[in-house]
Amino acid sequence: MSPEIEFGLGSPFLIEHREKWVVKPKTGIVWRVNAKTGASEPRKLTGKGQATRARILEQAANLIYAHGVHATNNEQIRRATGVSGSQLNHYFPTKEKLVLAVIQWQAERVLAVHRGDEFDGFDSIDALRRWATFYVGYERACREGCTLGSLASEIIKADLDVRDELASAFGEWRDVFRDGMSKMQRLGRMRADADPTQLANLLLAAFQGGMMLAQVAREITPLEDALQAAIDHVQTFATEVDPDVGGAVADGLT
């Protein structure tokens, strides 16, 4: 049996109609099947539907962050969002599908910040330092921690099949740094022997670890120290001088 549930207009599993739909098994997103080509196309929500779905996701993310996956239930989400049970089930038929959508929603928020113009694609050491300054200066960082990291720490303890989606989210985040440092190499700003993937993992690990320690200490210094140390290490592979580190590194020597 196909993992996709087919149904026509009017009644589930009634597929003789020209217009058919499929429900993707993991995400729960409804796709329309083009009657002529057979291709799946995502069903477009109305503006009101998009707003309702976004409201559910935001409140669900907040509740999971505050109480954990197991302690968050449909009744809490309905009260927080003002939606009915049928509305909640319409957008997210199961808890797993809701959690998967929350992961995607949080990841998109994080990636939007990192892909913004402020950091120029992370194609310079200066861009990395602006990124560090941005988060160190975020007044709630030492209280809230990393939203995606905190969500991940809660979700991985739950008996839900979502690890692939979490890994993908963090992989996309890491790749923002990796792609930036690969561009540095192409532009001659970073030595050819540098490993962009390894350095990107270092930056992301420093961020996650620093955020967690800052949250525990309720003080931003652990994050500041972790990011500075990680970026200083990346700097040792640069082919330009960075006044924040000091010394020429054109030959890879400090």
MOLINJO-V279646 format. One record per backbone hydrogen bond with DSSP energy under -0.5 kcal/mol. CO is the residue of the C=O (numbers start at 1). NH is the residue of the N-H. Records with the same first field share a line. If there is no record, write none. Layout:
BEGIN
CO = NH  NH
END
This chain:
BEGIN
4 = 6
5 = 23
6 = 13
7 = 21
11 = 8  14
13 = 15
14 = 8
18 = 20
19 = 9
20 = 33
21 = 7
22 = 24  31
23 = 5
24 = 28
29 = 24
30 = 43
31 = 22
32 = 34  41
33 = 20
34 = 38
39 = 34
41 = 32
46 = 50
47 = 51
48 = 52
49 = 53
50 = 54
51 = 55
52 = 56
53 = 57
54 = 58
55 = 59
56 = 60
57 = 61
58 = 62
59 = 63
60 = 64
61 = 65
62 = 66
63 = 67  68
64 = 68
69 = 72
71 = 73
73 = 77
74 = 78
75 = 79
76 = 80
77 = 81
78 = 82  83
84 = 88
85 = 89
86 = 90
87 = 91
88 = 92
94 = 98
95 = 99
96 = 100
97 = 101
98 = 102
99 = 103
100 = 104
101 = 105
102 = 106
103 = 107
104 = 108
105 = 109
106 = 110
107 = 111
108 = 112
109 = 113
110 = 114
111 = 115
113 = 116
116 = 119  121
117 = 120
119 = 122
120 = 123
124 = 128
125 = 129
126 = 130
127 = 131
128 = 132
129 = 133
130 = 134
131 = 135
132 = 136
133 = 137
135 = 138
137 = 139
138 = 141
140 = 143  144
141 = 145
145 = 147
146 = 150
147 = 151
148 = 152
149 = 153
150 = 154
151 = 155
152 = 156
154 = 157
155 = 158
158 = 160
160 = 162
162 = 166
163 = 167
164 = 168
165 = 169
166 = 170
167 = 171
168 = 172
169 = 173
170 = 174
171 = 175
172 = 176
173 = 176  177
174 = 177  178
175 = 179
176 = 180
177 = 181
178 = 182
179 = 183
180 = 184
181 = 185
182 = 186
183 = 187
184 = 189  190
185 = 188
189 = 239
191 = 194
194 = 196
195 = 199
196 = 200
197 = 201
198 = 202
199 = 203
200 = 204
201 = 205
202 = 206
203 = 207
204 = 208
205 = 209
206 = 210
207 = 211
208 = 212
209 = 213
210 = 214
211 = 215
212 = 216
213 = 217
214 = 218  219
219 = 222
220 = 223  224
221 = 225
222 = 226
223 = 227
224 = 228
225 = 229
226 = 230
227 = 231
228 = 232
229 = 233
230 = 234
231 = 235
232 = 236
233 = 236
234 = 237
235 = 238
237 = 191
241 = 243
242 = 245  246
247 = 242
249 = 252
END
